[in-house]
Amino acid sequence: MDASVRAWLIDSDPAIRWQVERDLLGDPAEVWQATRARVAVEGFGAKLLAAQDADGQWAGGSFFPAGFFGSPEAEQPGQPWVATTWALKDLREWGLDVSVLSGTAEKLAANSRWDYDDLPYWGGEVDVCINSYTLAAGAWLGADVSELASWFPAHRLADGGWNCEAEEGDSVRSSFHSTLNAVRGMLAYEKLTGDTSLRDARHGGEEYLLSRRLMFRASNGEQVGDFVTRFVYPNRHRYSALTALDHFRDVALHEGSQPDPRLADAFDAVRAARQPDGTWLQTAPLAGRTWFDVDVAEGEPSRWLTLIGTRVLEWGRTA
């Protein structure tokens, strides 16, 4: 890594810096763990923690903020990214020490309901992406999400993956977006709890993506869409070759496996997006209200994408 890029990555929020220290610099555990501990008290993590409501939620809602439906905001492009599910997803992925959220699982069990059918928070609902985030968050916070875990094998489609539209009867084919979100949630659950009961279902979903080389339609071999090579942070629910490769890297580190040869096209796509200076540029951020910006505007070098892109290619090169 170029020295200037290294210095630029180190000069960042603790949520980024600890991962740079661990994944790119190979620093001793005591170094990156000390940086990780700072997520709770400064920068992005501290700001998002300060926005938590007394009842354990963020913005008064589970997936959408309180008062969203029927409001002018509901007519705007995208959706707000400020409610509980998104806050928990961010804090977990930023590496927040979960002890800081002591009592949150119980508060959400008592106070938070899904917009769909007013269902209890830790039971999940019918959308696989929402359920994947909830499964991972519950395992992280120590909630009992064992019943929700059993939902995933039961709702897997015949072609091996998942689709958020399947529960409404709108699709019988799996989606790249939904399948990646599902397997990421199941992997987080396994790592956090040690429960391997979802491994076969997860492997099936991963095989769905691998059989399509992470980028292409099974029917005609064409790329599934521009979204595959439009790398953005935060990616929220959106699929990309970069996000998928980061998941398969996570799987390999957890299971001791090697990169599958079918990842080659996705690696090429990530290499092609790397700038001559070794950075990756932000594409158009997803529309919708946020608590605050955690990355740069479109067209600017992104520390988040550069962290993820660099570690993915390093894994592919050295594994």
C-alpha positions as YAML, in Angstrom:
chain: A
units: angstrom
residues:
- id: 1
  name: MET
  ca: [0.00, 0.00, 0.00]
- id: 2
  name: ASP
  ca: [1.25, 3.46, -0.90]
- id: 3
  name: ALA
  ca: [2.50, 5.37, 2.15]
- id: 4
  name: SER
  ca: [0.24, 8.34, 1.45]
- id: 5
  name: VAL
  ca: [-2.84, 6.09, 1.21]
- id: 6
  name: ARG
  ca: [-1.84, 4.38, 4.42]
- id: 7
  name: ALA
  ca: [-1.52, 7.71, 6.23]
- id: 8
  name: TRP
  ca: [-4.86, 8.86, 4.80]
- id: 9
  name: LEU
  ca: [-6.60, 5.69, 6.01]
- id: 10
  name: ILE
  ca: [-5.07, 5.93, 9.46]
- id: 11
  name: ASP
  ca: [-6.21, 9.54, 9.77]
- id: 12
  name: SER
  ca: [-9.85, 8.49, 10.04]
- id: 13
  name: ASP
  ca: [-12.73, 7.79, 12.37]
- id: 14
  name: PRO
  ca: [-12.06, 4.98, 14.90]
- id: 15
  name: ALA
  ca: [-14.72, 2.86, 13.16]
- id: 16
  name: ILE
  ca: [-12.50, 2.78, 10.08]
- id: 17
  name: ARG
  ca: [-9.09, 3.02, 11.68]
- id: 18
  name: TRP
  ca: [-9.31, -0.11, 13.83]
- id: 19
  name: GLN
  ca: [-10.13, -2.18, 10.75]
- id: 20
  name: VAL
  ca: [-7.23, -0.62, 8.84]
- id: 21
  name: GLU
  ca: [-4.92, -1.52, 11.72]
- id: 22
  name: ARG
  ca: [-6.19, -5.10, 11.93]
- id: 23
  name: ASP
  ca: [-6.85, -5.98, 8.29]
- id: 24
  name: LEU
  ca: [-4.32, -3.94, 6.33]
- id: 25
  name: LEU
  ca: [-1.45, -3.12, 8.66]
- id: 26
  name: GLY
  ca: [-1.39, -6.33, 10.69]
- id: 27
  name: ASP
  ca: [-0.98, -4.44, 13.95]
- id: 28
  name: PRO
  ca: [-0.96, -6.39, 17.23]
- id: 29
  name: ALA
  ca: [-4.38, -7.06, 18.74]
- id: 30
  name: GLU
  ca: [-3.80, -4.65, 21.60]
- id: 31
  name: VAL
  ca: [-3.33, -1.81, 19.11]
- id: 32
  name: TRP
  ca: [-6.49, -2.27, 17.03]
- id: 33
  name: GLN
  ca: [-8.57, -3.28, 20.04]
- id: 34
  name: ALA
  ca: [-7.65, -0.02, 21.76]
- id: 35
  name: THR
  ca: [-8.73, 1.91, 18.68]
- id: 36
  name: ARG
  ca: [-11.92, -0.14, 18.45]
- id: 37
  name: ALA
  ca: [-12.79, 0.76, 22.03]
- id: 38
  name: ARG
  ca: [-12.84, 4.42, 20.97]
- id: 39
  name: VAL
  ca: [-15.85, 3.80, 18.69]
- id: 40
  name: ALA
  ca: [-18.10, 4.18, 21.74]
- id: 41
  name: VAL
  ca: [-16.73, 7.53, 22.84]
- id: 42
  name: GLU
  ca: [-15.84, 9.49, 19.73]
- id: 43
  name: GLY
  ca: [-16.71, 9.94, 16.09]
- id: 44
  name: PHE
  ca: [-19.48, 8.09, 14.26]
- id: 45
  name: GLY
  ca: [-20.19, 5.61, 17.03]
- id: 46
  name: ALA
  ca: [-20.53, 8.16, 19.80]
- id: 47
  name: LYS
  ca: [-22.76, 10.39, 17.64]
- id: 48
  name: LEU
  ca: [-25.10, 7.54, 16.77]
- id: 49
  name: LEU
  ca: [-25.24, 6.32, 20.36]
- id: 50
  name: ALA
  ca: [-26.25, 9.82, 21.45]
- id: 51
  name: ALA
  ca: [-29.29, 9.62, 19.15]
- id: 52
  name: GLN
  ca: [-30.76, 6.54, 20.87]
- id: 53
  name: ASP
  ca: [-34.17, 7.07, 22.46]
- id: 54
  name: ALA
  ca: [-34.85, 6.28, 26.11]
- id: 55
  name: ASP
  ca: [-37.04, 3.34, 25.03]
- id: 56
  name: GLY
  ca: [-34.08, 1.70, 23.24]
- id: 57
  name: GLN
  ca: [-35.10, 2.70, 19.72]
- id: 58
  name: TRP
  ca: [-33.73, 5.23, 17.27]
- id: 59
  name: ALA
  ca: [-36.08, 7.77, 15.66]
- id: 60
  name: GLY
  ca: [-39.00, 6.16, 17.45]
- id: 61
  name: GLY
  ca: [-39.35, 3.23, 15.05]
- id: 62
  name: SER
  ca: [-38.14, -0.22, 14.06]
- id: 63
  name: PHE
  ca: [-37.39, 0.01, 10.32]
- id: 64
  name: PHE
  ca: [-38.92, 3.41, 9.54]
- id: 65
  name: PRO
  ca: [-38.95, 6.40, 11.89]
- id: 66
  name: ALA
  ca: [-42.08, 7.26, 13.83]
- id: 67
  name: GLY
  ca: [-44.59, 9.22, 11.78]
- id: 68
  name: PHE
  ca: [-43.03, 8.25, 8.44]
- id: 69
  name: PHE
  ca: [-46.09, 6.80, 6.72]
- id: 70
  name: GLY
  ca: [-48.34, 9.50, 5.34]
- id: 71
  name: SER
  ca: [-45.69, 12.17, 5.81]
- id: 72
  name: PRO
  ca: [-44.12, 14.26, 3.01]
- id: 73
  name: GLU
  ca: [-40.88, 12.32, 3.57]
- id: 74
  name: ALA
  ca: [-42.61, 9.13, 2.44]
- id: 75
  name: GLU
  ca: [-43.07, 10.73, -0.98]
- id: 76
  name: GLN
  ca: [-39.36, 11.43, -1.39]
- id: 77
  name: PRO
  ca: [-36.87, 9.15, -3.19]
- id: 78
  name: GLY
  ca: [-35.26, 6.43, -1.15]
- id: 79
  name: GLN
  ca: [-36.10, 6.01, 2.51]
- id: 80
  name: PRO
  ca: [-34.81, 7.39, 5.81]
- id: 81
  name: TRP
  ca: [-31.92, 5.43, 7.33]
- id: 82
  name: VAL
  ca: [-32.33, 6.63, 10.90]
- id: 83
  name: ALA
  ca: [-34.55, 4.04, 12.60]
- id: 84
  name: THR
  ca: [-33.51, 1.26, 14.97]
- id: 85
  name: THR
  ca: [-32.63, -1.49, 12.50]
- id: 86
  name: TRP
  ca: [-30.21, 0.70, 10.56]
- id: 87
  name: ALA
  ca: [-28.61, 2.14, 13.71]
- id: 88
  name: LEU
  ca: [-27.94, -1.33, 15.13]
- id: 89
  name: LYS
  ca: [-26.56, -2.54, 11.81]
- id: 90
  name: ASP
  ca: [-24.14, 0.40, 11.63]
- id: 91
  name: LEU
  ca: [-22.98, 0.16, 15.23]
- id: 92
  name: ARG
  ca: [-22.38, -3.58, 14.99]
- id: 93
  name: GLU
  ca: [-20.45, -3.28, 11.74]
- id: 94
  name: TRP
  ca: [-18.43, -0.35, 13.11]
- id: 95
  name: GLY
  ca: [-17.23, -2.58, 15.93]
- id: 96
  name: LEU
  ca: [-18.96, -0.99, 18.91]
- id: 97
  name: ASP
  ca: [-18.40, -2.81, 22.20]
- id: 98
  name: VAL
  ca: [-21.81, -4.37, 22.75]
- id: 99
  name: SER
  ca: [-21.64, -3.82, 26.51]
- id: 100
  name: VAL
  ca: [-22.31, -0.14, 25.80]
- id: 101
  name: LEU
  ca: [-25.82, -1.14, 24.69]
- id: 102
  name: SER
  ca: [-26.59, -3.15, 27.83]
- id: 103
  name: GLY
  ca: [-30.35, -3.32, 28.30]
- id: 104
  name: THR
  ca: [-31.16, -2.41, 24.71]
- id: 105
  name: ALA
  ca: [-32.33, -5.90, 23.77]
- id: 106
  name: GLU
  ca: [-34.84, -5.89, 26.61]
- id: 107
  name: LYS
  ca: [-36.04, -2.38, 25.79]
- id: 108
  name: LEU
  ca: [-36.63, -3.29, 22.17]
- id: 109
  name: ALA
  ca: [-38.50, -6.43, 23.18]
- id: 110
  name: ALA
  ca: [-40.79, -4.26, 25.29]
- id: 111
  name: ASN
  ca: [-41.14, -1.19, 23.12]
- id: 112
  name: SER
  ca: [-40.43, -1.83, 19.43]
- id: 113
  name: ARG
  ca: [-42.84, -3.33, 16.91]
- id: 114
  name: TRP
  ca: [-42.50, -3.87, 13.20]
- id: 115
  name: ASP
  ca: [-44.37, -1.67, 10.76]
- id: 116
  name: TYR
  ca: [-45.61, -4.93, 9.21]
- id: 117
  name: ASP
  ca: [-48.53, -6.34, 11.27]
- id: 118
  name: ASP
  ca: [-47.21, -4.76, 14.49]
- id: 119
  name: LEU
  ca: [-45.07, -7.85, 15.11]
- id: 120
  name: PRO
  ca: [-42.62, -7.96, 18.06]
- id: 121
  name: TYR
  ca: [-39.12, -6.80, 17.20]
- id: 122
  name: TRP
  ca: [-37.02, -9.89, 17.93]
- id: 123
  name: GLY
  ca: [-39.43, -12.21, 16.11]
- id: 124
  name: GLY
  ca: [-38.71, -10.48, 12.80]
- id: 125
  name: GLU
  ca: [-41.28, -10.09, 10.03]
- id: 126
  name: VAL
  ca: [-41.64, -11.31, 6.41]
- id: 127
  name: ASP
  ca: [-38.85, -9.46, 4.62]
- id: 128
  name: VAL
  ca: [-35.66, -11.54, 4.44]
- id: 129
  name: CYS
  ca: [-33.35, -8.52, 4.45]
- id: 130
  name: ILE
  ca: [-35.01, -7.08, 7.56]
- id: 131
  name: ASN
  ca: [-34.89, -10.50, 9.20]
- id: 132
  name: SER
  ca: [-31.20, -10.89, 8.40]
- id: 133
  name: TYR
  ca: [-30.34, -7.59, 10.07]
- id: 134
  name: THR
  ca: [-32.51, -8.53, 13.06]
- id: 135
  name: LEU
  ca: [-30.92, -11.97, 13.37]
- id: 136
  name: ALA
  ca: [-27.43, -10.48, 13.48]
- id: 137
  name: ALA
  ca: [-28.41, -7.66, 15.83]
- id: 138
  name: GLY
  ca: [-30.20, -10.02, 18.19]
- id: 139
  name: ALA
  ca: [-27.26, -12.39, 18.37]
- id: 140
  name: TRP
  ca: [-24.97, -9.42, 19.03]
- id: 141
  name: LEU
  ca: [-27.16, -7.96, 21.78]
- id: 142
  name: GLY
  ca: [-27.91, -11.33, 23.38]
- id: 143
  name: ALA
  ca: [-31.61, -11.51, 22.48]
- id: 144
  name: ASP
  ca: [-33.24, -14.89, 21.88]
- id: 145
  name: VAL
  ca: [-33.51, -15.04, 18.09]
- id: 146
  name: SER
  ca: [-33.46, -18.84, 17.79]
- id: 147
  name: GLU
  ca: [-37.00, -18.90, 16.39]
- id: 148
  name: LEU
  ca: [-36.09, -16.25, 13.83]
- id: 149
  name: ALA
  ca: [-33.04, -18.31, 12.86]
- id: 150
  name: SER
  ca: [-35.29, -21.19, 11.83]
- id: 151
  name: TRP
  ca: [-37.14, -18.85, 9.45]
- id: 152
  name: PHE
  ca: [-34.25, -18.77, 6.97]
- id: 153
  name: PRO
  ca: [-34.08, -22.43, 5.88]
- id: 154
  name: ALA
  ca: [-37.87, -22.54, 5.77]
- id: 155
  name: HIS
  ca: [-38.08, -19.59, 3.37]
- id: 156
  name: ARG
  ca: [-35.22, -20.44, 1.06]
- id: 157
  name: LEU
  ca: [-36.31, -20.62, -2.58]
- id: 158
  name: ALA
  ca: [-35.89, -23.59, -4.90]
- id: 159
  name: ASP
  ca: [-32.95, -22.02, -6.75]
- id: 160
  name: GLY
  ca: [-30.97, -21.75, -3.51]
- id: 161
  name: GLY
  ca: [-31.31, -18.16, -2.38]
- id: 162
  name: TRP
  ca: [-33.86, -15.68, -1.06]
- id: 163
  name: ASN
  ca: [-35.94, -12.79, -2.37]
- id: 164
  name: CYS
  ca: [-37.62, -10.05, -0.34]
- id: 165
  name: GLU
  ca: [-40.53, -10.11, -2.78]
- id: 166
  name: ALA
  ca: [-41.19, -13.83, -2.43]
- id: 167
  name: GLU
  ca: [-43.43, -13.52, 0.63]
- id: 168
  name: GLU
  ca: [-45.85, -11.35, -1.33]
- id: 169
  name: GLY
  ca: [-45.93, -13.93, -4.12]
- id: 170
  name: ASP
  ca: [-44.20, -11.54, -6.54]
- id: 171
  name: SER
  ca: [-41.21, -13.74, -7.30]
- id: 172
  name: VAL
  ca: [-40.08, -17.34, -7.19]
- id: 173
  name: ARG
  ca: [-36.51, -16.49, -8.17]
- id: 174
  name: SER
  ca: [-33.79, -15.46, -5.77]
- id: 175
  name: SER
  ca: [-32.33, -11.97, -5.70]
- id: 176
  name: PHE
  ca: [-28.64, -11.11, -5.50]
- id: 177
  name: HIS
  ca: [-29.43, -8.36, -2.97]
- id: 178
  name: SER
  ca: [-31.65, -10.49, -0.74]
- id: 179
  name: THR
  ca: [-29.43, -13.55, -0.87]
- id: 180
  name: LEU
  ca: [-26.30, -11.66, 0.11]
- id: 181
  name: ASN
  ca: [-28.10, -9.96, 2.98]
- id: 182
  name: ALA
  ca: [-29.43, -13.34, 4.14]
- id: 183
  name: VAL
  ca: [-26.07, -15.09, 4.15]
- id: 184
  name: ARG
  ca: [-24.36, -12.14, 5.83]
- id: 185
  name: GLY
  ca: [-26.92, -12.21, 8.63]
- id: 186
  name: MET
  ca: [-26.59, -15.96, 9.06]
- id: 187
  name: LEU
  ca: [-22.81, -15.77, 9.15]
- id: 188
  name: ALA
  ca: [-22.92, -13.06, 11.81]
- id: 189
  name: TYR
  ca: [-25.34, -15.20, 13.83]
- id: 190
  name: GLU
  ca: [-23.04, -18.21, 13.62]
- id: 191
  name: LYS
  ca: [-19.95, -16.23, 14.58]
- id: 192
  name: LEU
  ca: [-21.68, -14.54, 17.51]
- id: 193
  name: THR
  ca: [-23.49, -17.56, 18.93]
- id: 194
  name: GLY
  ca: [-21.48, -20.57, 17.78]
- id: 195
  name: ASP
  ca: [-24.71, -22.13, 16.48]
- id: 196
  name: THR
  ca: [-23.97, -23.83, 13.15]
- id: 197
  name: SER
  ca: [-27.54, -24.93, 12.44]
- id: 198
  name: LEU
  ca: [-27.85, -22.42, 9.58]
- id: 199
  name: ARG
  ca: [-24.59, -23.35, 7.89]
- id: 200
  name: ASP
  ca: [-26.11, -25.63, 5.26]
- id: 201
  name: ALA
  ca: [-28.71, -23.01, 4.31]
- id: 202
  name: ARG
  ca: [-26.02, -20.31, 4.23]
- id: 203
  name: HIS
  ca: [-23.74, -22.43, 2.08]
- id: 204
  name: GLY
  ca: [-26.65, -22.99, -0.30]
- id: 205
  name: GLY
  ca: [-27.18, -19.26, -0.64]
- id: 206
  name: GLU
  ca: [-23.47, -18.70, -1.16]
- id: 207
  name: GLU
  ca: [-23.49, -21.37, -3.86]
- id: 208
  name: TYR
  ca: [-26.32, -19.52, -5.58]
- id: 209
  name: LEU
  ca: [-24.05, -16.45, -5.82]
- id: 210
  name: LEU
  ca: [-20.95, -18.43, -6.74]
- id: 211
  name: SER
  ca: [-22.74, -20.31, -9.50]
- id: 212
  name: ARG
  ca: [-23.40, -16.91, -11.05]
- id: 213
  name: ARG
  ca: [-19.81, -15.79, -10.43]
- id: 214
  name: LEU
  ca: [-21.23, -13.03, -8.19]
- id: 215
  name: MET
  ca: [-22.13, -10.94, -11.22]
- id: 216
  name: PHE
  ca: [-24.05, -12.74, -13.97]
- id: 217
  name: ARG
  ca: [-27.48, -14.08, -14.81]
- id: 218
  name: ALA
  ca: [-27.89, -17.85, -14.95]
- id: 219
  name: SER
  ca: [-30.22, -17.55, -17.95]
- id: 220
  name: ASN
  ca: [-27.98, -15.73, -20.45]
- id: 221
  name: GLY
  ca: [-24.66, -15.04, -18.73]
- id: 222
  name: GLU
  ca: [-25.13, -11.26, -18.87]
- id: 223
  name: GLN
  ca: [-24.25, -8.99, -15.95]
- id: 224
  name: VAL
  ca: [-27.26, -8.65, -13.67]
- id: 225
  name: GLY
  ca: [-27.13, -4.86, -13.53]
- id: 226
  name: ASP
  ca: [-24.99, -1.77, -13.12]
- id: 227
  name: PHE
  ca: [-25.38, -2.03, -9.34]
- id: 228
  name: VAL
  ca: [-22.85, -4.89, -9.36]
- id: 229
  name: THR
  ca: [-19.97, -2.53, -10.11]
- id: 230
  name: ARG
  ca: [-21.32, 0.64, -8.47]
- id: 231
  name: PHE
  ca: [-19.54, 0.55, -5.13]
- id: 232
  name: VAL
  ca: [-21.05, 2.75, -2.43]
- id: 233
  name: TYR
  ca: [-20.75, 3.19, 1.31]
- id: 234
  name: PRO
  ca: [-22.94, 2.77, 3.26]
- id: 235
  name: ASN
  ca: [-24.33, 0.09, 0.97]
- id: 236
  name: ARG
  ca: [-27.34, -0.48, 3.28]
- id: 237
  name: HIS
  ca: [-29.17, -3.30, 1.45]
- id: 238
  name: ARG
  ca: [-27.55, -2.92, -1.97]
- id: 239
  name: TYR
  ca: [-25.55, -5.70, -3.56]
- id: 240
  name: SER
  ca: [-22.21, -5.19, -5.27]
- id: 241
  name: ALA
  ca: [-19.30, -7.38, -6.27]
- id: 242
  name: LEU
  ca: [-17.24, -5.61, -3.61]
- id: 243
  name: THR
  ca: [-19.71, -6.27, -0.80]
- id: 244
  name: ALA
  ca: [-20.10, -9.88, -1.89]
- id: 245
  name: LEU
  ca: [-16.34, -10.43, -1.96]
- id: 246
  name: ASP
  ca: [-16.04, -8.94, 1.51]
- id: 247
  name: HIS
  ca: [-18.57, -11.51, 2.70]
- id: 248
  name: PHE
  ca: [-16.68, -14.40, 1.10]
- id: 249
  name: ARG
  ca: [-13.48, -13.12, 2.71]
- id: 250
  name: ASP
  ca: [-15.29, -13.16, 6.06]
- id: 251
  name: VAL
  ca: [-16.45, -16.73, 5.40]
- id: 252
  name: ALA
  ca: [-12.92, -17.83, 4.51]
- id: 253
  name: LEU
  ca: [-11.45, -16.35, 7.69]
- id: 254
  name: HIS
  ca: [-14.18, -18.00, 9.77]
- id: 255
  name: GLU
  ca: [-14.10, -21.43, 8.11]
- id: 256
  name: GLY
  ca: [-10.47, -21.62, 7.03]
- id: 257
  name: SER
  ca: [-11.37, -21.91, 3.35]
- id: 258
  name: GLN
  ca: [-9.67, -20.61, 0.22]
- id: 259
  name: PRO
  ca: [-11.11, -18.21, -2.39]
- id: 260
  name: ASP
  ca: [-13.32, -20.03, -4.86]
- id: 261
  name: PRO
  ca: [-12.09, -19.78, -8.47]
- id: 262
  name: ARG
  ca: [-15.52, -18.47, -9.43]
- id: 263
  name: LEU
  ca: [-14.73, -15.21, -7.65]
- id: 264
  name: ALA
  ca: [-12.26, -14.23, -10.40]
- id: 265
  name: ASP
  ca: [-14.62, -11.94, -12.33]
- id: 266
  name: ALA
  ca: [-15.61, -10.09, -9.16]
- id: 267
  name: PHE
  ca: [-11.95, -9.60, -8.24]
- id: 268
  name: ASP
  ca: [-11.37, -8.18, -11.71]
- id: 269
  name: ALA
  ca: [-14.27, -5.74, -11.26]
- id: 270
  name: VAL
  ca: [-12.84, -4.50, -7.95]
- id: 271
  name: ARG
  ca: [-9.37, -4.09, -9.49]
- id: 272
  name: ALA
  ca: [-10.84, -2.17, -12.40]
- id: 273
  name: ALA
  ca: [-12.43, 0.35, -10.03]
- id: 274
  name: ARG
  ca: [-9.20, 1.02, -8.15]
- id: 275
  name: GLN
  ca: [-7.74, 4.42, -9.00]
- id: 276
  name: PRO
  ca: [-4.06, 4.88, -9.96]
- id: 277
  name: ASP
  ca: [-3.36, 6.21, -6.45]
- id: 278
  name: GLY
  ca: [-4.77, 3.05, -4.84]
- id: 279
  name: THR
  ca: [-8.12, 4.48, -3.71]
- id: 280
  name: TRP
  ca: [-11.71, 3.72, -4.67]
- id: 281
  name: LEU
  ca: [-14.22, 6.47, -5.47]
- id: 282
  name: GLN
  ca: [-17.65, 6.82, -3.94]
- id: 283
  name: THR
  ca: [-20.58, 6.37, -6.33]
- id: 284
  name: ALA
  ca: [-24.01, 7.93, -5.72]
- id: 285
  name: PRO
  ca: [-25.02, 7.44, -2.06]
- id: 286
  name: LEU
  ca: [-28.43, 5.91, -1.50]
- id: 287
  name: ALA
  ca: [-31.15, 8.56, -1.24]
- id: 288
  name: GLY
  ca: [-32.75, 9.22, 2.14]
- id: 289
  name: ARG
  ca: [-32.28, 10.99, 5.45]
- id: 290
  name: THR
  ca: [-29.38, 10.00, 7.70]
- id: 291
  name: TRP
  ca: [-28.27, 11.10, 11.14]
- id: 292
  name: PHE
  ca: [-25.00, 12.39, 9.66]
- id: 293
  name: ASP
  ca: [-22.59, 11.66, 6.83]
- id: 294
  name: VAL
  ca: [-20.16, 8.79, 7.33]
- id: 295
  name: ASP
  ca: [-18.51, 8.97, 3.92]
- id: 296
  name: VAL
  ca: [-17.75, 11.39, 1.11]
- id: 297
  name: ALA
  ca: [-19.81, 12.72, -1.77]
- id: 298
  name: GLU
  ca: [-20.05, 11.01, -5.13]
- id: 299
  name: GLY
  ca: [-16.81, 11.02, -7.09]
- id: 300
  name: GLU
  ca: [-14.52, 11.55, -4.10]
- id: 301
  name: PRO
  ca: [-12.04, 8.99, -2.72]
- id: 302
  name: SER
  ca: [-13.74, 6.92, -0.04]
- id: 303
  name: ARG
  ca: [-11.86, 5.65, 2.99]
- id: 304
  name: TRP
  ca: [-14.51, 3.00, 3.58]
- id: 305
  name: LEU
  ca: [-14.39, 1.65, 0.04]
- id: 306
  name: THR
  ca: [-10.60, 1.81, 0.01]
- id: 307
  name: LEU
  ca: [-10.42, -0.19, 3.24]
- id: 308
  name: ILE
  ca: [-12.80, -2.83, 1.90]
- id: 309
  name: GLY
  ca: [-11.35, -2.93, -1.61]
- id: 310
  name: THR
  ca: [-7.78, -3.22, -0.36]
- id: 311
  name: ARG
  ca: [-8.48, -6.00, 2.12]
- id: 312
  name: VAL
  ca: [-10.51, -7.96, -0.43]
- id: 313
  name: LEU
  ca: [-7.72, -7.83, -3.01]
- id: 314
  name: GLU
  ca: [-5.07, -8.62, -0.42]
- id: 315
  name: TRP
  ca: [-7.07, -11.68, 0.59]
- id: 316
  name: GLY
  ca: [-7.46, -12.75, -3.02]
- id: 317
  name: ARG
  ca: [-3.75, -12.31, -3.67]
- id: 318
  name: THR
  ca: [-2.32, -13.97, -0.60]
- id: 319
  name: ALA
  ca: [-4.86, -16.69, 0.28]
...
